[in-house]
């Protein structure tokens, strides 16, 4: 407190102390506000850090999921556009298709093309996952029972084959309607198992799986022709040396009216369905090699 003498006597003034106190309080408030601002900024930074970590974790999980499902298109060229251009009519999950290819080791492009061409014919471009029955309940064009009819996008026939496939995927279903069960639950898996397993069906004198045969000899139409004899079960009454020349592309051949001609000579029956329109074996091959090059 300061004393200030006046004509009227002594006047006590406290202005200096008031200002000092006001300044101190303002400084204290400013300091407190600054501290709160620092704390708030720290919280914002922490929140940003947590958000970034969360996004990183989410993206990492997404990448991991894509990797396990085979959805990375750089590694798997089977895209939705390719399936659309191929003419596939059924609903599909492109991630699932790629995952199945990866699971069964169908990763060579030559094999992928021939696999999809085969699926295209056998299923009529996805229209059916099970072999049709005649009006009287028998299997169209075959001498086996309805319980043995083909199932999946490549028609697995015979109940013992159905059960062998189900065992391979650790499915314990043992009911009578194995064909329907596989068609409804494993259309792609059954096809890929058939294509990749020599235990399901083997090709040529080396008894290779379709997958290994295609990877070894390529995706020429001659190679495809030979695989389709084994897929369809059509008797391949062709001398071995001629078959090898067809496979290797060193001889002229054509199919006409259901017959295989080699260098103009009628050799034997062609694979069933080779000349069918749109979904014939020849047409599905021609289509897939255009969209998957």
FIPA-197004 format. One record per residue (C-alpha): x, y, z; residue number from 1. Coordinates in Angstrom, 3 decimals, padded with zeros to 6 digits, m for minus. Layout:
// residues N
((X, Y, Z), NUM)
...
END
This chain:
// residues 293
((000.000, 000.000, 000.000), 1)
((001.255, 003.483, m000.745), 2)
((000.568, 006.751, 001.145), 3)
((m000.342, 009.866, m000.826), 4)
((m000.463, 013.242, 001.004), 5)
((m003.158, 015.658, m000.081), 6)
((m004.225, 019.128, 000.984), 7)
((m007.024, 017.572, 002.882), 8)
((m004.764, 015.225, 004.781), 9)
((m003.607, 011.666, 004.021), 10)
((m005.215, 009.679, 001.148), 11)
((m004.487, 005.934, 001.048), 12)
((m004.264, 004.465, m002.458), 13)
((m004.131, 000.789, m003.331), 14)
((m004.093, 001.115, m007.095), 15)
((m000.596, m000.315, m007.457), 16)
((m001.476, m003.399, m005.441), 17)
((m004.740, m003.882, m007.324), 18)
((m002.995, m003.757, m010.678), 19)
((m000.288, m006.070, m009.449), 20)
((m002.821, m008.546, m008.168), 21)
((m004.834, m008.329, m011.387), 22)
((m001.727, m008.971, m013.419), 23)
((m000.803, m011.952, m011.273), 24)
((m004.291, m013.412, m011.577), 25)
((m004.287, m012.866, m015.332), 26)
((m000.907, m014.510, m015.591), 27)
((m002.122, m017.424, m013.493), 28)
((m005.218, m017.825, m015.629), 29)
((m003.143, m017.623, m018.782), 30)
((m000.778, m020.241, m017.429), 31)
((m003.701, m022.476, m016.509), 32)
((m005.244, m021.962, m019.942), 33)
((m001.910, m022.695, m021.538), 34)
((m001.577, m025.866, m019.506), 35)
((m005.067, m026.921, m020.532), 36)
((m004.250, m026.131, m024.161), 37)
((m001.097, m028.228, m023.938), 38)
((m003.050, m031.042, m022.335), 39)
((m005.765, m030.749, m024.974), 40)
((m003.173, m030.781, m027.748), 41)
((m001.566, m033.845, m026.187), 42)
((m004.925, m035.589, m026.085), 43)
((m005.582, m034.697, m029.721), 44)
((m002.161, m036.009, m030.687), 45)
((m002.795, m039.194, m028.732), 46)
((m006.190, m039.594, m030.366), 47)
((m004.647, m039.063, m033.803), 48)
((m001.987, m041.618, m032.989), 49)
((m004.610, m044.109, m031.839), 50)
((m006.702, m043.480, m034.945), 51)
((m003.712, m043.964, m037.192), 52)
((m002.828, m047.181, m035.379), 53)
((m006.400, m048.403, m035.751), 54)
((m006.410, m047.649, m039.481), 55)
((m003.034, m049.335, m039.918), 56)
((m004.300, m052.407, m038.094), 57)
((m007.468, m052.445, m040.172), 58)
((m005.580, m052.134, m043.442), 59)
((m003.109, m054.807, m042.368), 60)
((m005.985, m057.131, m041.497), 61)
((m007.628, m056.365, m044.849), 62)
((m004.409, m057.112, m046.716), 63)
((m003.993, m060.338, m044.768), 64)
((m007.566, m061.346, m045.568), 65)
((m007.052, m060.578, m049.241), 66)
((m003.881, m062.620, m049.222), 67)
((m005.599, m065.652, m047.716), 68)
((m008.559, m065.389, m050.056), 69)
((m006.405, m065.009, m053.131), 70)
((m008.072, m061.709, m053.981), 71)
((m004.911, m059.882, m055.021), 72)
((m005.449, m059.447, m058.716), 73)
((m001.759, m058.987, m059.568), 74)
((m001.204, m062.601, m058.543), 75)
((m004.508, m063.991, m059.754), 76)
((m005.697, m062.711, m063.131), 77)
((m009.195, m064.171, m062.831), 78)
((m011.178, m060.979, m062.454), 79)
((m014.874, m060.209, m062.485), 80)
((m014.452, m058.671, m065.935), 81)
((m012.779, m061.833, m067.211), 82)
((m015.667, m063.963, m065.949), 83)
((m018.168, m061.546, m067.468), 84)
((m016.366, m061.521, m070.814), 85)
((m016.165, m065.310, m070.673), 86)
((m019.952, m065.359, m070.443), 87)
((m020.293, m066.877, m066.971), 88)
((m023.956, m066.551, m066.030), 89)
((m024.165, m067.830, m062.447), 90)
((m023.544, m065.751, m059.337), 91)
((m019.966, m065.968, m058.123), 92)
((m017.535, m064.528, m055.601), 93)
((m014.334, m063.669, m057.451), 94)
((m012.370, m063.812, m054.184), 95)
((m013.643, m067.329, m053.608), 96)
((m012.699, m068.471, m057.106), 97)
((m009.165, m067.161, m056.660), 98)
((m008.939, m068.688, m053.185), 99)
((m009.927, m072.089, m054.565), 100)
((m007.354, m071.826, m057.365), 101)
((m004.682, m071.004, m054.823), 102)
((m005.750, m073.745, m052.407), 103)
((m005.553, m076.450, m055.068), 104)
((m002.356, m075.179, m056.667), 105)
((m003.955, m074.153, m059.956), 106)
((m001.655, m071.175, m060.430), 107)
((m000.137, m071.770, m063.859), 108)
((m001.938, m069.598, m066.427), 109)
((m002.111, m072.401, m069.005), 110)
((m003.801, m074.637, m066.464), 111)
((m006.169, m071.871, m065.279), 112)
((m007.362, m071.292, m068.837), 113)
((m007.990, m074.973, m069.556), 114)
((m009.623, m075.432, m066.146), 115)
((m012.088, m072.592, m066.736), 116)
((m012.766, m073.722, m070.313), 117)
((m013.649, m077.158, m068.931), 118)
((m015.859, m075.685, m066.198), 119)
((m017.560, m073.545, m068.829), 120)
((m018.556, m076.540, m070.897), 121)
((m019.411, m078.939, m068.080), 122)
((m021.646, m076.418, m066.298), 123)
((m022.964, m074.574, m069.352), 124)
((m021.162, m071.413, m068.207), 125)
((m022.371, m071.775, m064.630), 126)
((m025.983, m072.638, m065.421), 127)
((m025.840, m075.988, m063.671), 128)
((m023.872, m077.475, m060.815), 129)
((m025.443, m080.925, m061.087), 130)
((m026.106, m083.272, m063.972), 131)
((m029.631, m083.146, m065.312), 132)
((m032.085, m086.017, m065.044), 133)
((m034.438, m087.275, m067.683), 134)
((m038.167, m086.933, m067.101), 135)
((m038.234, m090.529, m065.844), 136)
((m035.550, m089.800, m063.227), 137)
((m032.654, m091.439, m065.045), 138)
((m029.394, m089.679, m065.883), 139)
((m029.399, m088.207, m069.372), 140)
((m027.249, m090.238, m071.758), 141)
((m025.514, m092.334, m069.117), 142)
((m025.986, m095.747, m067.601), 143)
((m025.614, m094.878, m063.930), 144)
((m028.071, m094.066, m061.167), 145)
((m029.204, m090.557, m060.195), 146)
((m027.171, m090.867, m056.984), 147)
((m024.025, m091.188, m059.113), 148)
((m024.731, m088.203, m061.331), 149)
((m022.165, m085.470, m061.865), 150)
((m021.804, m082.642, m059.335), 151)
((m019.831, m079.406, m059.300), 152)
((m018.685, m077.166, m062.142), 153)
((m016.731, m080.130, m063.515), 154)
((m019.181, m082.971, m063.099), 155)
((m017.854, m085.408, m060.473), 156)
((m019.614, m088.687, m061.192), 157)
((m020.186, m091.772, m059.041), 158)
((m020.865, m091.842, m055.349), 159)
((m017.459, m093.273, m054.400), 160)
((m015.822, m090.247, m056.078), 161)
((m018.215, m087.927, m054.269), 162)
((m017.236, m089.466, m050.926), 163)
((m013.542, m089.321, m051.787), 164)
((m013.846, m085.602, m052.464), 165)
((m015.838, m084.946, m049.280), 166)
((m013.173, m086.768, m047.290), 167)
((m010.516, m084.525, m048.862), 168)
((m012.274, m081.443, m047.437), 169)
((m012.942, m083.099, m044.062), 170)
((m016.688, m083.113, m044.588), 171)
((m018.357, m086.016, m042.802), 172)
((m021.559, m086.025, m044.862), 173)
((m022.506, m089.619, m045.668), 174)
((m026.109, m089.190, m046.815), 175)
((m027.391, m090.689, m050.025), 176)
((m027.644, m087.430, m051.970), 177)
((m023.929, m086.674, m052.207), 178)
((m024.305, m085.192, m055.700), 179)
((m026.839, m082.614, m054.524), 180)
((m024.824, m081.889, m051.393), 181)
((m021.635, m081.189, m053.369), 182)
((m023.499, m079.154, m055.991), 183)
((m024.993, m076.941, m053.296), 184)
((m021.895, m076.536, m051.141), 185)
((m018.706, m077.184, m053.122), 186)
((m019.173, m076.525, m056.865), 187)
((m015.792, m074.797, m057.313), 188)
((m013.893, m076.930, m054.805), 189)
((m015.062, m080.177, m056.362), 190)
((m014.021, m078.961, m059.814), 191)
((m010.605, m077.824, m058.593), 192)
((m010.034, m081.080, m056.696), 193)
((m010.853, m083.066, m059.830), 194)
((m008.513, m080.906, m061.922), 195)
((m005.591, m080.955, m059.497), 196)
((m005.676, m084.494, m058.091), 197)
((m004.325, m087.470, m060.005), 198)
((m006.279, m089.600, m057.517), 199)
((m009.472, m088.177, m059.013), 200)
((m008.421, m088.631, m062.650), 201)
((m005.081, m088.808, m064.431), 202)
((m004.083, m087.908, m067.989), 203)
((m001.787, m089.665, m070.451), 204)
((000.791, m092.364, m069.986), 205)
((002.523, m090.310, m067.301), 206)
((m000.725, m090.346, m065.294), 207)
((m000.499, m086.654, m064.437), 208)
((m003.289, m084.598, m062.943), 209)
((m004.988, m082.241, m065.385), 210)
((m003.276, m079.384, m063.575), 211)
((000.206, m080.868, m063.939), 212)
((m000.448, m081.974, m067.515), 213)
((m001.525, m078.464, m068.553), 214)
((001.375, m076.833, m066.713), 215)
((003.813, m079.195, m068.441), 216)
((002.475, m079.123, m071.994), 217)
((000.745, m075.739, m072.214), 218)
((m002.709, m074.556, m073.207), 219)
((m002.800, m075.258, m076.931), 220)
((m006.049, m076.526, m078.354), 221)
((m004.372, m079.864, m078.978), 222)
((m003.506, m080.211, m075.286), 223)
((m007.052, m079.173, m074.407), 224)
((m008.493, m081.747, m076.831), 225)
((m006.602, m084.538, m075.086), 226)
((m007.680, m083.416, m071.606), 227)
((m011.306, m083.381, m072.733), 228)
((m011.191, m087.030, m073.725), 229)
((m010.309, m087.870, m070.131), 230)
((m012.777, m085.375, m068.632), 231)
((m015.696, m086.631, m070.729), 232)
((m014.838, m090.302, m070.563), 233)
((m014.968, m090.575, m074.366), 234)
((m012.833, m093.470, m075.588), 235)
((m009.584, m092.067, m076.957), 236)
((m008.866, m094.668, m079.618), 237)
((m005.962, m092.749, m081.045), 238)
((m002.470, m094.203, m081.524), 239)
((m000.013, m092.881, m078.953), 240)
((002.340, m091.348, m081.500), 241)
((m000.511, m089.401, m083.105), 242)
((m001.770, m088.248, m079.700), 243)
((001.686, m086.911, m078.876), 244)
((001.848, m085.041, m082.175), 245)
((m001.568, m083.483, m081.485), 246)
((m000.370, m082.486, m078.024), 247)
((002.866, m081.035, m079.380), 248)
((001.193, m079.232, m082.287), 249)
((003.172, m081.056, m084.969), 250)
((000.251, m082.527, m086.883), 251)
((m002.941, m081.156, m088.450), 252)
((m006.217, m082.174, m086.876), 253)
((m009.851, m081.089, m086.841), 254)
((m013.215, m082.203, m085.512), 255)
((m016.163, m082.616, m087.839), 256)
((m019.565, m084.139, m087.087), 257)
((m018.316, m085.624, m083.845), 258)
((m015.253, m087.277, m085.375), 259)
((m011.544, m086.512, m084.996), 260)
((m009.663, m086.208, m088.277), 261)
((m005.869, m086.221, m088.348), 262)
((m004.151, m085.291, m091.615), 263)
((m007.517, m085.854, m093.289), 264)
((m007.999, m089.351, m091.853), 265)
((m010.982, m090.266, m089.680), 266)
((m009.310, m091.510, m086.490), 267)
((m011.946, m091.775, m083.752), 268)
((m014.879, m090.093, m082.018), 269)
((m014.230, m086.577, m080.708), 270)
((m014.836, m085.713, m077.043), 271)
((m018.567, m085.476, m076.355), 272)
((m019.969, m081.974, m076.716), 273)
((m016.986, m080.633, m078.636), 274)
((m019.065, m078.901, m081.302), 275)
((m022.023, m077.745, m079.199), 276)
((m022.980, m074.123, m079.814), 277)
((m021.790, m071.517, m077.250), 278)
((m021.020, m073.963, m074.445), 279)
((m019.349, m076.628, m076.565), 280)
((m015.864, m077.635, m075.481), 281)
((m014.340, m075.928, m078.501), 282)
((m016.248, m072.669, m077.985), 283)
((m015.487, m072.372, m074.258), 284)
((m011.804, m072.862, m075.062), 285)
((m011.883, m070.175, m077.742), 286)
((m013.634, m067.770, m075.368), 287)
((m011.351, m068.200, m072.363), 288)
((m008.102, m067.824, m074.305), 289)
((m009.346, m064.461, m075.539), 290)
((m010.100, m063.047, m072.090), 291)
((m007.222, m064.560, m070.133), 292)
((m004.018, m063.844, m072.024), 293)
END
